[in-house]
């Protein structure tokens, strides 16, 4: 997990997980639409899971 990905996860979470596949982007996008904080948490979990 690079510093750029963490910064993107805080600013715009779906953009941070775009390299993880369509499913991850969709999940994070839906979480971001429900609220900014769930989207950020979801993005950080996905980024941390595979690194």
mmCIF entry with sequence, helices, sheets and N, C-alpha, C, O atoms, coordinates in Angstrom:
data_MODEL
# 
_entry.id   MODEL 
# 
_entity.id                         1 
_entity.type                       polymer 
_entity.pdbx_number_of_molecules   1 
# 
_entity_poly.entity_id                      1 
_entity_poly.type                           'polypeptide(L)' 
_entity_poly.nstd_linkage                   no 
_entity_poly.nstd_monomer                   no 
_entity_poly.pdbx_seq_one_letter_code       
;(UNK)(UNK)(UNK)(UNK)(UNK)(UNK)(UNK)(UNK)(UNK)(UNK)(UNK)(UNK)(UNK)(UNK)(UNK)(UNK)
(UNK)(UNK)(UNK)(UNK)(UNK)(UNK)(UNK)(UNK)(UNK)(UNK)(UNK)(UNK)(UNK)(UNK)(UNK)(UNK)
(UNK)(UNK)(UNK)(UNK)(UNK)(UNK)(UNK)(UNK)(UNK)(UNK)(UNK)(UNK)(UNK)(UNK)(UNK)(UNK)
(UNK)(UNK)(UNK)
;
_entity_poly.pdbx_seq_one_letter_code_can   XXXXXXXXXXXXXXXXXXXXXXXXXXXXXXXXXXXXXXXXXXXXXXXXXXX 
_entity_poly.pdbx_strand_id                 A 
# 
loop_
_entity_poly_seq.entity_id 
_entity_poly_seq.num 
_entity_poly_seq.mon_id 
_entity_poly_seq.hetero 
1 1  UNK n 
1 2  UNK n 
1 3  UNK n 
1 4  UNK n 
1 5  UNK n 
1 6  UNK n 
1 7  UNK n 
1 8  UNK n 
1 9  UNK n 
1 10 UNK n 
1 11 UNK n 
1 12 UNK n 
1 13 UNK n 
1 14 UNK n 
1 15 UNK n 
1 16 UNK n 
1 17 UNK n 
1 18 UNK n 
1 19 UNK n 
1 20 UNK n 
1 21 UNK n 
1 22 UNK n 
1 23 UNK n 
1 24 UNK n 
1 25 UNK n 
1 26 UNK n 
1 27 UNK n 
1 28 UNK n 
1 29 UNK n 
1 30 UNK n 
1 31 UNK n 
1 32 UNK n 
1 33 UNK n 
1 34 UNK n 
1 35 UNK n 
1 36 UNK n 
1 37 UNK n 
1 38 UNK n 
1 39 UNK n 
1 40 UNK n 
1 41 UNK n 
1 42 UNK n 
1 43 UNK n 
1 44 UNK n 
1 45 UNK n 
1 46 UNK n 
1 47 UNK n 
1 48 UNK n 
1 49 UNK n 
1 50 UNK n 
1 51 UNK n 
# 
_struct_asym.id          A 
_struct_asym.entity_id   1 
# 
loop_
_struct_conf.conf_type_id 
_struct_conf.id 
_struct_conf.pdbx_PDB_helix_id 
_struct_conf.beg_label_comp_id 
_struct_conf.beg_label_asym_id 
_struct_conf.beg_label_seq_id 
_struct_conf.pdbx_beg_PDB_ins_code 
_struct_conf.end_label_comp_id 
_struct_conf.end_label_asym_id 
_struct_conf.end_label_seq_id 
_struct_conf.pdbx_end_PDB_ins_code 
_struct_conf.beg_auth_comp_id 
_struct_conf.beg_auth_asym_id 
_struct_conf.beg_auth_seq_id 
_struct_conf.end_auth_comp_id 
_struct_conf.end_auth_asym_id 
_struct_conf.end_auth_seq_id 
_struct_conf.pdbx_PDB_helix_class 
_struct_conf.details 
_struct_conf.pdbx_PDB_helix_length 
HELX_P HELX_P1 AA1 UNK A 3  ? UNK A 11 ? UNK A 3  UNK A 11 1 ? 9  
HELX_P HELX_P2 AA2 UNK A 13 ? UNK A 16 ? UNK A 13 UNK A 16 1 ? 4  
HELX_P HELX_P3 AA3 UNK A 18 ? UNK A 20 ? UNK A 18 UNK A 20 5 ? 3  
HELX_P HELX_P4 AA4 UNK A 22 ? UNK A 34 ? UNK A 22 UNK A 34 1 ? 13 
HELX_P HELX_P5 AA5 UNK A 36 ? UNK A 49 ? UNK A 36 UNK A 49 1 ? 14 
# 
_struct_conf_type.id          HELX_P 
_struct_conf_type.criteria    ? 
_struct_conf_type.reference   ? 
# 
loop_
_atom_site.group_PDB 
_atom_site.id 
_atom_site.type_symbol 
_atom_site.label_atom_id 
_atom_site.label_alt_id 
_atom_site.label_comp_id 
_atom_site.label_asym_id 
_atom_site.label_entity_id 
_atom_site.label_seq_id 
_atom_site.pdbx_PDB_ins_code 
_atom_site.Cartn_x 
_atom_site.Cartn_y 
_atom_site.Cartn_z 
_atom_site.occupancy 
_atom_site.B_iso_or_equiv 
_atom_site.pdbx_formal_charge 
_atom_site.auth_seq_id 
_atom_site.auth_comp_id 
_atom_site.auth_asym_id 
_atom_site.auth_atom_id 
_atom_site.pdbx_PDB_model_num 
ATOM 1   N N  . UNK A 1 1  ? 0.861   -1.163 0.000   1.00 0.00 ? 1  UNK A N  1 
ATOM 2   C CA . UNK A 1 1  ? 0.000   0.000  0.000   1.00 0.00 ? 1  UNK A CA 1 
ATOM 3   C C  . UNK A 1 1  ? 0.912   1.233  0.000   1.00 0.00 ? 1  UNK A C  1 
ATOM 4   O O  . UNK A 1 1  ? 1.649   1.476  0.955   1.00 0.00 ? 1  UNK A O  1 
ATOM 5   N N  . UNK A 1 2  ? 0.846   1.994  -1.077  1.00 0.00 ? 2  UNK A N  1 
ATOM 6   C CA . UNK A 1 2  ? 1.706   3.164  -1.191  1.00 0.00 ? 2  UNK A CA 1 
ATOM 7   C C  . UNK A 1 2  ? 1.034   4.398  -0.596  1.00 0.00 ? 2  UNK A C  1 
ATOM 8   O O  . UNK A 1 2  ? -0.167  4.403  -0.325  1.00 0.00 ? 2  UNK A O  1 
ATOM 9   N N  . UNK A 1 3  ? 1.813   5.413  -0.405  1.00 0.00 ? 3  UNK A N  1 
ATOM 10  C CA . UNK A 1 3  ? 1.288   6.665  0.146   1.00 0.00 ? 3  UNK A CA 1 
ATOM 11  C C  . UNK A 1 3  ? 0.273   7.293  -0.807  1.00 0.00 ? 3  UNK A C  1 
ATOM 12  O O  . UNK A 1 3  ? -0.699  7.903  -0.362  1.00 0.00 ? 3  UNK A O  1 
ATOM 13  N N  . UNK A 1 4  ? 0.489   7.150  -2.092  1.00 0.00 ? 4  UNK A N  1 
ATOM 14  C CA . UNK A 1 4  ? -0.444  7.695  -3.074  1.00 0.00 ? 4  UNK A CA 1 
ATOM 15  C C  . UNK A 1 4  ? -1.796  7.001  -2.981  1.00 0.00 ? 4  UNK A C  1 
ATOM 16  O O  . UNK A 1 4  ? -2.837  7.654  -3.055  1.00 0.00 ? 4  UNK A O  1 
ATOM 17  N N  . UNK A 1 5  ? -1.786  5.684  -2.820  1.00 0.00 ? 5  UNK A N  1 
ATOM 18  C CA . UNK A 1 5  ? -3.043  4.952  -2.698  1.00 0.00 ? 5  UNK A CA 1 
ATOM 19  C C  . UNK A 1 5  ? -3.783  5.324  -1.416  1.00 0.00 ? 5  UNK A C  1 
ATOM 20  O O  . UNK A 1 5  ? -5.011  5.411  -1.420  1.00 0.00 ? 5  UNK A O  1 
ATOM 21  N N  . UNK A 1 6  ? -3.064  5.540  -0.333  1.00 0.00 ? 6  UNK A N  1 
ATOM 22  C CA . UNK A 1 6  ? -3.709  5.947  0.920   1.00 0.00 ? 6  UNK A CA 1 
ATOM 23  C C  . UNK A 1 6  ? -4.319  7.328  0.757   1.00 0.00 ? 6  UNK A C  1 
ATOM 24  O O  . UNK A 1 6  ? -5.436  7.568  1.214   1.00 0.00 ? 6  UNK A O  1 
ATOM 25  N N  . UNK A 1 7  ? -3.609  8.228  0.120   1.00 0.00 ? 7  UNK A N  1 
ATOM 26  C CA . UNK A 1 7  ? -4.135  9.572  -0.118  1.00 0.00 ? 7  UNK A CA 1 
ATOM 27  C C  . UNK A 1 7  ? -5.358  9.532  -1.019  1.00 0.00 ? 7  UNK A C  1 
ATOM 28  O O  . UNK A 1 7  ? -6.330  10.243 -0.763  1.00 0.00 ? 7  UNK A O  1 
ATOM 29  N N  . UNK A 1 8  ? -5.333  8.717  -2.066  1.00 0.00 ? 8  UNK A N  1 
ATOM 30  C CA . UNK A 1 8  ? -6.499  8.558  -2.929  1.00 0.00 ? 8  UNK A CA 1 
ATOM 31  C C  . UNK A 1 8  ? -7.665  7.921  -2.190  1.00 0.00 ? 8  UNK A C  1 
ATOM 32  O O  . UNK A 1 8  ? -8.820  8.272  -2.432  1.00 0.00 ? 8  UNK A O  1 
ATOM 33  N N  . UNK A 1 9  ? -7.371  6.987  -1.288  1.00 0.00 ? 9  UNK A N  1 
ATOM 34  C CA . UNK A 1 9  ? -8.428  6.351  -0.509  1.00 0.00 ? 9  UNK A CA 1 
ATOM 35  C C  . UNK A 1 9  ? -9.125  7.359  0.396   1.00 0.00 ? 9  UNK A C  1 
ATOM 36  O O  . UNK A 1 9  ? -10.319 7.223  0.666   1.00 0.00 ? 9  UNK A O  1 
ATOM 37  N N  . UNK A 1 10 ? -8.415  8.342  0.853   1.00 0.00 ? 10 UNK A N  1 
ATOM 38  C CA . UNK A 1 10 ? -9.021  9.365  1.707   1.00 0.00 ? 10 UNK A CA 1 
ATOM 39  C C  . UNK A 1 10 ? -9.789  10.379 0.871   1.00 0.00 ? 10 UNK A C  1 
ATOM 40  O O  . UNK A 1 10 ? -10.872 10.809 1.270   1.00 0.00 ? 10 UNK A O  1 
ATOM 41  N N  . UNK A 1 11 ? -9.254  10.766 -0.271  1.00 0.00 ? 11 UNK A N  1 
ATOM 42  C CA . UNK A 1 11 ? -9.897  11.795 -1.091  1.00 0.00 ? 11 UNK A CA 1 
ATOM 43  C C  . UNK A 1 11 ? -11.046 11.219 -1.917  1.00 0.00 ? 11 UNK A C  1 
ATOM 44  O O  . UNK A 1 11 ? -12.164 11.730 -1.860  1.00 0.00 ? 11 UNK A O  1 
ATOM 45  N N  . UNK A 1 12 ? -10.780 10.160 -2.683  1.00 0.00 ? 12 UNK A N  1 
ATOM 46  C CA . UNK A 1 12 ? -11.802 9.533  -3.532  1.00 0.00 ? 12 UNK A CA 1 
ATOM 47  C C  . UNK A 1 12 ? -11.588 8.027  -3.515  1.00 0.00 ? 12 UNK A C  1 
ATOM 48  O O  . UNK A 1 12 ? -10.829 7.503  -4.329  1.00 0.00 ? 12 UNK A O  1 
ATOM 49  N N  . UNK A 1 13 ? -12.244 7.327  -2.601  1.00 0.00 ? 13 UNK A N  1 
ATOM 50  C CA . UNK A 1 13 ? -11.970 5.904  -2.376  1.00 0.00 ? 13 UNK A CA 1 
ATOM 51  C C  . UNK A 1 13 ? -12.067 4.990  -3.600  1.00 0.00 ? 13 UNK A C  1 
ATOM 52  O O  . UNK A 1 13 ? -11.204 4.124  -3.738  1.00 0.00 ? 13 UNK A O  1 
ATOM 53  N N  . UNK A 1 14 ? -13.055 5.116  -4.503  1.00 0.00 ? 14 UNK A N  1 
ATOM 54  C CA . UNK A 1 14 ? -13.097 4.182  -5.639  1.00 0.00 ? 14 UNK A CA 1 
ATOM 55  C C  . UNK A 1 14 ? -11.868 4.270  -6.554  1.00 0.00 ? 14 UNK A C  1 
ATOM 56  O O  . UNK A 1 14 ? -11.469 3.273  -7.156  1.00 0.00 ? 14 UNK A O  1 
ATOM 57  N N  . UNK A 1 15 ? -11.287 5.429  -6.655  1.00 0.00 ? 15 UNK A N  1 
ATOM 58  C CA . UNK A 1 15 ? -10.109 5.588  -7.502  1.00 0.00 ? 15 UNK A CA 1 
ATOM 59  C C  . UNK A 1 15 ? -8.896  4.866  -6.921  1.00 0.00 ? 15 UNK A C  1 
ATOM 60  O O  . UNK A 1 15 ? -8.015  4.439  -7.667  1.00 0.00 ? 15 UNK A O  1 
ATOM 61  N N  . UNK A 1 16 ? -8.845  4.728  -5.620  1.00 0.00 ? 16 UNK A N  1 
ATOM 62  C CA . UNK A 1 16 ? -7.703  4.067  -4.979  1.00 0.00 ? 16 UNK A CA 1 
ATOM 63  C C  . UNK A 1 16 ? -7.686  2.567  -5.237  1.00 0.00 ? 16 UNK A C  1 
ATOM 64  O O  . UNK A 1 16 ? -6.614  1.962  -5.256  1.00 0.00 ? 16 UNK A O  1 
ATOM 65  N N  . UNK A 1 17 ? -8.847  1.958  -5.436  1.00 0.00 ? 17 UNK A N  1 
ATOM 66  C CA . UNK A 1 17 ? -8.909  0.500  -5.612  1.00 0.00 ? 17 UNK A CA 1 
ATOM 67  C C  . UNK A 1 17 ? -9.178  0.089  -7.055  1.00 0.00 ? 17 UNK A C  1 
ATOM 68  O O  . UNK A 1 17 ? -9.606  -1.038 -7.307  1.00 0.00 ? 17 UNK A O  1 
ATOM 69  N N  . UNK A 1 18 ? -8.935  0.980  -7.993  1.00 0.00 ? 18 UNK A N  1 
ATOM 70  C CA . UNK A 1 18 ? -9.258  0.699  -9.395  1.00 0.00 ? 18 UNK A CA 1 
ATOM 71  C C  . UNK A 1 18 ? -8.406  -0.436 -9.954  1.00 0.00 ? 18 UNK A C  1 
ATOM 72  O O  . UNK A 1 18 ? -8.827  -1.111 -10.894 1.00 0.00 ? 18 UNK A O  1 
ATOM 73  N N  . UNK A 1 19 ? -7.222  -0.660 -9.398  1.00 0.00 ? 19 UNK A N  1 
ATOM 74  C CA . UNK A 1 19 ? -6.369  -1.739 -9.892  1.00 0.00 ? 19 UNK A CA 1 
ATOM 75  C C  . UNK A 1 19 ? -6.698  -3.088 -9.256  1.00 0.00 ? 19 UNK A C  1 
ATOM 76  O O  . UNK A 1 19 ? -6.078  -4.092 -9.606  1.00 0.00 ? 19 UNK A O  1 
ATOM 77  N N  . UNK A 1 20 ? -7.652  -3.136 -8.334  1.00 0.00 ? 20 UNK A N  1 
ATOM 78  C CA . UNK A 1 20 ? -8.035  -4.377 -7.649  1.00 0.00 ? 20 UNK A CA 1 
ATOM 79  C C  . UNK A 1 20 ? -9.164  -5.121 -8.341  1.00 0.00 ? 20 UNK A C  1 
ATOM 80  O O  . UNK A 1 20 ? -9.506  -6.233 -7.939  1.00 0.00 ? 20 UNK A O  1 
ATOM 81  N N  . UNK A 1 21 ? -9.749  -4.527 -9.373  1.00 0.00 ? 21 UNK A N  1 
ATOM 82  C CA . UNK A 1 21 ? -10.800 -5.210 -10.111 1.00 0.00 ? 21 UNK A CA 1 
ATOM 83  C C  . UNK A 1 21 ? -12.139 -4.502 -9.996  1.00 0.00 ? 21 UNK A C  1 
ATOM 84  O O  . UNK A 1 21 ? -12.336 -3.614 -9.167  1.00 0.00 ? 21 UNK A O  1 
ATOM 85  N N  . UNK A 1 22 ? -13.043 -4.926 -10.853 1.00 0.00 ? 22 UNK A N  1 
ATOM 86  C CA . UNK A 1 22 ? -14.354 -4.288 -10.948 1.00 0.00 ? 22 UNK A CA 1 
ATOM 87  C C  . UNK A 1 22 ? -15.185 -4.488 -9.685  1.00 0.00 ? 22 UNK A C  1 
ATOM 88  O O  . UNK A 1 22 ? -15.910 -3.581 -9.277  1.00 0.00 ? 22 UNK A O  1 
ATOM 89  N N  . UNK A 1 23 ? -15.091 -5.647 -9.069  1.00 0.00 ? 23 UNK A N  1 
ATOM 90  C CA . UNK A 1 23 ? -15.872 -5.924 -7.868  1.00 0.00 ? 23 UNK A CA 1 
ATOM 91  C C  . UNK A 1 23 ? -15.496 -5.015 -6.722  1.00 0.00 ? 23 UNK A C  1 
ATOM 92  O O  . UNK A 1 23 ? -16.366 -4.504 -6.016  1.00 0.00 ? 23 UNK A O  1 
ATOM 93  N N  . UNK A 1 24 ? -14.204 -4.809 -6.531  1.00 0.00 ? 24 UNK A N  1 
ATOM 94  C CA . UNK A 1 24 ? -13.744 -3.934 -5.447  1.00 0.00 ? 24 UNK A CA 1 
ATOM 95  C C  . UNK A 1 24 ? -14.173 -2.498 -5.688  1.00 0.00 ? 24 UNK A C  1 
ATOM 96  O O  . UNK A 1 24 ? -14.599 -1.808 -4.761  1.00 0.00 ? 24 UNK A O  1 
ATOM 97  N N  . UNK A 1 25 ? -14.061 -2.049 -6.925  1.00 0.00 ? 25 UNK A N  1 
ATOM 98  C CA . UNK A 1 25 ? -14.459 -0.687 -7.254  1.00 0.00 ? 25 UNK A CA 1 
ATOM 99  C C  . UNK A 1 25 ? -15.949 -0.498 -7.008  1.00 0.00 ? 25 UNK A C  1 
ATOM 100 O O  . UNK A 1 25 ? -16.366 0.532  -6.478  1.00 0.00 ? 25 UNK A O  1 
ATOM 101 N N  . UNK A 1 26 ? -16.756 -1.488 -7.392  1.00 0.00 ? 26 UNK A N  1 
ATOM 102 C CA . UNK A 1 26 ? -18.202 -1.396 -7.206  1.00 0.00 ? 26 UNK A CA 1 
ATOM 103 C C  . UNK A 1 26 ? -18.569 -1.356 -5.729  1.00 0.00 ? 26 UNK A C  1 
ATOM 104 O O  . UNK A 1 26 ? -19.407 -0.552 -5.321  1.00 0.00 ? 26 UNK A O  1 
ATOM 105 N N  . UNK A 1 27 ? -17.956 -2.209 -4.933  1.00 0.00 ? 27 UNK A N  1 
ATOM 106 C CA . UNK A 1 27 ? -18.240 -2.237 -3.501  1.00 0.00 ? 27 UNK A CA 1 
ATOM 107 C C  . UNK A 1 27 ? -17.863 -0.908 -2.853  1.00 0.00 ? 27 UNK A C  1 
ATOM 108 O O  . UNK A 1 27 ? -18.642 -0.347 -2.083  1.00 0.00 ? 27 UNK A O  1 
ATOM 109 N N  . UNK A 1 28 ? -16.683 -0.411 -3.159  1.00 0.00 ? 28 UNK A N  1 
ATOM 110 C CA . UNK A 1 28 ? -16.234 0.844  -2.558  1.00 0.00 ? 28 UNK A CA 1 
ATOM 111 C C  . UNK A 1 28 ? -17.078 2.015  -3.054  1.00 0.00 ? 28 UNK A C  1 
ATOM 112 O O  . UNK A 1 28 ? -17.342 2.947  -2.294  1.00 0.00 ? 28 UNK A O  1 
ATOM 113 N N  . UNK A 1 29 ? -17.501 1.981  -4.306  1.00 0.00 ? 29 UNK A N  1 
ATOM 114 C CA . UNK A 1 29 ? -18.363 3.040  -4.827  1.00 0.00 ? 29 UNK A CA 1 
ATOM 115 C C  . UNK A 1 29 ? -19.705 3.058  -4.094  1.00 0.00 ? 29 UNK A C  1 
ATOM 116 O O  . UNK A 1 29 ? -20.205 4.123  -3.731  1.00 0.00 ? 29 UNK A O  1 
ATOM 117 N N  . UNK A 1 30 ? -20.279 1.885  -3.880  1.00 0.00 ? 30 UNK A N  1 
ATOM 118 C CA . UNK A 1 30 ? -21.546 1.815  -3.148  1.00 0.00 ? 30 UNK A CA 1 
ATOM 119 C C  . UNK A 1 30 ? -21.379 2.279  -1.703  1.00 0.00 ? 30 UNK A C  1 
ATOM 120 O O  . UNK A 1 30 ? -22.234 2.990  -1.175  1.00 0.00 ? 30 UNK A O  1 
ATOM 121 N N  . UNK A 1 31 ? -20.290 1.883  -1.070  1.00 0.00 ? 31 UNK A N  1 
ATOM 122 C CA . UNK A 1 31 ? -20.042 2.348  0.294   1.00 0.00 ? 31 UNK A CA 1 
ATOM 123 C C  . UNK A 1 31 ? -19.834 3.855  0.341   1.00 0.00 ? 31 UNK A C  1 
ATOM 124 O O  . UNK A 1 31 ? -20.269 4.515  1.284   1.00 0.00 ? 31 UNK A O  1 
ATOM 125 N N  . UNK A 1 32 ? -19.172 4.399  -0.670  1.00 0.00 ? 32 UNK A N  1 
ATOM 126 C CA . UNK A 1 32 ? -18.948 5.845  -0.719  1.00 0.00 ? 32 UNK A CA 1 
ATOM 127 C C  . UNK A 1 32 ? -20.258 6.591  -0.937  1.00 0.00 ? 32 UNK A C  1 
ATOM 128 O O  . UNK A 1 32 ? -20.447 7.679  -0.394  1.00 0.00 ? 32 UNK A O  1 
ATOM 129 N N  . UNK A 1 33 ? -21.161 6.020  -1.724  1.00 0.00 ? 33 UNK A N  1 
ATOM 130 C CA . UNK A 1 33 ? -22.465 6.652  -1.922  1.00 0.00 ? 33 UNK A CA 1 
ATOM 131 C C  . UNK A 1 33 ? -23.290 6.640  -0.643  1.00 0.00 ? 33 UNK A C  1 
ATOM 132 O O  . UNK A 1 33 ? -24.093 7.545  -0.416  1.00 0.00 ? 33 UNK A O  1 
ATOM 133 N N  . UNK A 1 34 ? -23.100 5.626  0.194   1.00 0.00 ? 34 UNK A N  1 
ATOM 134 C CA . UNK A 1 34 ? -23.798 5.579  1.482   1.00 0.00 ? 34 UNK A CA 1 
ATOM 135 C C  . UNK A 1 34 ? -23.214 6.559  2.487   1.00 0.00 ? 34 UNK A C  1 
ATOM 136 O O  . UNK A 1 34 ? -23.902 7.007  3.404   1.00 0.00 ? 34 UNK A O  1 
ATOM 137 N N  . UNK A 1 35 ? -21.981 6.878  2.313   1.00 0.00 ? 35 UNK A N  1 
ATOM 138 C CA . UNK A 1 35 ? -21.305 7.825  3.202   1.00 0.00 ? 35 UNK A CA 1 
ATOM 139 C C  . UNK A 1 35 ? -19.821 7.806  2.913   1.00 0.00 ? 35 UNK A C  1 
ATOM 140 O O  . UNK A 1 35 ? -19.272 6.789  2.489   1.00 0.00 ? 35 UNK A O  1 
ATOM 141 N N  . UNK A 1 36 ? -19.181 8.923  3.141   1.00 0.00 ? 36 UNK A N  1 
ATOM 142 C CA . UNK A 1 36 ? -17.768 9.027  2.801   1.00 0.00 ? 36 UNK A CA 1 
ATOM 143 C C  . UNK A 1 36 ? -16.906 8.133  3.691   1.00 0.00 ? 36 UNK A C  1 
ATOM 144 O O  . UNK A 1 36 ? -15.973 7.490  3.210   1.00 0.00 ? 36 UNK A O  1 
ATOM 145 N N  . UNK A 1 37 ? -17.214 8.094  4.974   1.00 0.00 ? 37 UNK A N  1 
ATOM 146 C CA . UNK A 1 37 ? -16.410 7.322  5.923   1.00 0.00 ? 37 UNK A CA 1 
ATOM 147 C C  . UNK A 1 37 ? -16.448 5.817  5.618   1.00 0.00 ? 37 UNK A C  1 
ATOM 148 O O  . UNK A 1 37 ? -15.391 5.187  5.621   1.00 0.00 ? 37 UNK A O  1 
ATOM 149 N N  . UNK A 1 38 ? -17.619 5.213  5.355   1.00 0.00 ? 38 UNK A N  1 
ATOM 150 C CA . UNK A 1 38 ? -17.601 3.784  5.001   1.00 0.00 ? 38 UNK A CA 1 
ATOM 151 C C  . UNK A 1 38 ? -16.797 3.493  3.732   1.00 0.00 ? 38 UNK A C  1 
ATOM 152 O O  . UNK A 1 38 ? -16.155 2.447  3.630   1.00 0.00 ? 38 UNK A O  1 
ATOM 153 N N  . UNK A 1 39 ? -16.830 4.404  2.776   1.00 0.00 ? 39 UNK A N  1 
ATOM 154 C CA . UNK A 1 39 ? -16.049 4.226  1.558   1.00 0.00 ? 39 UNK A CA 1 
ATOM 155 C C  . UNK A 1 39 ? -14.558 4.247  1.821   1.00 0.00 ? 39 UNK A C  1 
ATOM 156 O O  . UNK A 1 39 ? -13.807 3.449  1.260   1.00 0.00 ? 39 UNK A O  1 
ATOM 157 N N  . UNK A 1 40 ? -14.131 5.161  2.675   1.00 0.00 ? 40 UNK A N  1 
ATOM 158 C CA . UNK A 1 40 ? -12.707 5.246  3.022   1.00 0.00 ? 40 UNK A CA 1 
ATOM 159 C C  . UNK A 1 40 ? -12.271 4.000  3.775   1.00 0.00 ? 40 UNK A C  1 
ATOM 160 O O  . UNK A 1 40 ? -11.210 3.443  3.490   1.00 0.00 ? 40 UNK A O  1 
ATOM 161 N N  . UNK A 1 41 ? -13.070 3.563  4.722   1.00 0.00 ? 41 UNK A N  1 
ATOM 162 C CA . UNK A 1 41 ? -12.730 2.365  5.493   1.00 0.00 ? 41 UNK A CA 1 
ATOM 163 C C  . UNK A 1 41 ? -12.671 1.141  4.577   1.00 0.00 ? 41 UNK A C  1 
ATOM 164 O O  . UNK A 1 41 ? -11.745 0.335  4.674   1.00 0.00 ? 41 UNK A O  1 
ATOM 165 N N  . UNK A 1 42 ? -13.655 1.003  3.693   1.00 0.00 ? 42 UNK A N  1 
ATOM 166 C CA . UNK A 1 42 ? -13.651 -0.116 2.756   1.00 0.00 ? 42 UNK A CA 1 
ATOM 167 C C  . UNK A 1 42 ? -12.446 -0.108 1.840   1.00 0.00 ? 42 UNK A C  1 
ATOM 168 O O  . UNK A 1 42 ? -11.841 -1.151 1.592   1.00 0.00 ? 42 UNK A O  1 
ATOM 169 N N  . UNK A 1 43 ? -12.099 1.058  1.339   1.00 0.00 ? 43 UNK A N  1 
ATOM 170 C CA . UNK A 1 43 ? -10.933 1.168  0.450   1.00 0.00 ? 43 UNK A CA 1 
ATOM 171 C C  . UNK A 1 43 ? -9.648  0.811  1.184   1.00 0.00 ? 43 UNK A C  1 
ATOM 172 O O  . UNK A 1 43 ? -8.798  0.105  0.640   1.00 0.00 ? 43 UNK A O  1 
ATOM 173 N N  . UNK A 1 44 ? -9.501  1.287  2.403   1.00 0.00 ? 44 UNK A N  1 
ATOM 174 C CA . UNK A 1 44 ? -8.289  0.980  3.162   1.00 0.00 ? 44 UNK A CA 1 
ATOM 175 C C  . UNK A 1 44 ? -8.206  -0.509 3.504   1.00 0.00 ? 44 UNK A C  1 
ATOM 176 O O  . UNK A 1 44 ? -7.117  -1.083 3.508   1.00 0.00 ? 44 UNK A O  1 
ATOM 177 N N  . UNK A 1 45 ? -9.334  -1.128 3.788   1.00 0.00 ? 45 UNK A N  1 
ATOM 178 C CA . UNK A 1 45 ? -9.330  -2.571 4.061   1.00 0.00 ? 45 UNK A CA 1 
ATOM 179 C C  . UNK A 1 45 ? -8.927  -3.351 2.818   1.00 0.00 ? 45 UNK A C  1 
ATOM 180 O O  . UNK A 1 45 ? -8.119  -4.276 2.897   1.00 0.00 ? 45 UNK A O  1 
ATOM 181 N N  . UNK A 1 46 ? -9.484  -2.984 1.682   1.00 0.00 ? 46 UNK A N  1 
ATOM 182 C CA . UNK A 1 46 ? -9.148  -3.679 0.433   1.00 0.00 ? 46 UNK A CA 1 
ATOM 183 C C  . UNK A 1 46 ? -7.689  -3.466 0.058   1.00 0.00 ? 46 UNK A C  1 
ATOM 184 O O  . UNK A 1 46 ? -7.025  -4.396 -0.398  1.00 0.00 ? 46 UNK A O  1 
ATOM 185 N N  . UNK A 1 47 ? -7.189  -2.258 0.245   1.00 0.00 ? 47 UNK A N  1 
ATOM 186 C CA . UNK A 1 47 ? -5.778  -1.990 -0.076  1.00 0.00 ? 47 UNK A CA 1 
ATOM 187 C C  . UNK A 1 47 ? -4.851  -2.743 0.874   1.00 0.00 ? 47 UNK A C  1 
ATOM 188 O O  . UNK A 1 47 ? -3.792  -3.212 0.455   1.00 0.00 ? 47 UNK A O  1 
ATOM 189 N N  . UNK A 1 48 ? -5.225  -2.865 2.127   1.00 0.00 ? 48 UNK A N  1 
ATOM 190 C CA . UNK A 1 48 ? -4.387  -3.533 3.104   1.00 0.00 ? 48 UNK A CA 1 
ATOM 191 C C  . UNK A 1 48 ? -4.453  -5.057 2.986   1.00 0.00 ? 48 UNK A C  1 
ATOM 192 O O  . UNK A 1 48 ? -3.508  -5.750 3.361   1.00 0.00 ? 48 UNK A O  1 
ATOM 193 N N  . UNK A 1 49 ? -5.551  -5.571 2.472   1.00 0.00 ? 49 UNK A N  1 
ATOM 194 C CA . UNK A 1 49 ? -5.786  -7.019 2.399   1.00 0.00 ? 49 UNK A CA 1 
ATOM 195 C C  . UNK A 1 49 ? -4.775  -7.721 1.476   1.00 0.00 ? 49 UNK A C  1 
ATOM 196 O O  . UNK A 1 49 ? -4.276  -8.792 1.822   1.00 0.00 ? 49 UNK A O  1 
ATOM 197 N N  . UNK A 1 50 ? -4.478  -7.160 0.356   1.00 0.00 ? 50 UNK A N  1 
ATOM 198 C CA . UNK A 1 50 ? -3.657  -7.838 -0.651  1.00 0.00 ? 50 UNK A CA 1 
ATOM 199 C C  . UNK A 1 50 ? -2.208  -7.377 -0.666  1.00 0.00 ? 50 UNK A C  1 
ATOM 200 O O  . UNK A 1 50 ? -1.456  -7.765 -1.560  1.00 0.00 ? 50 UNK A O  1 
ATOM 201 N N  . UNK A 1 51 ? -1.799  -6.569 0.289   1.00 0.00 ? 51 UNK A N  1 
ATOM 202 C CA . UNK A 1 51 ? -0.423  -6.081 0.228   1.00 0.00 ? 51 UNK A CA 1 
ATOM 203 C C  . UNK A 1 51 ? 0.512   -6.791 1.159   1.00 0.00 ? 51 UNK A C  1 
ATOM 204 O O  . UNK A 1 51 ? 1.700   -6.472 1.202   1.00 0.00 ? 51 UNK A O  1 
# 
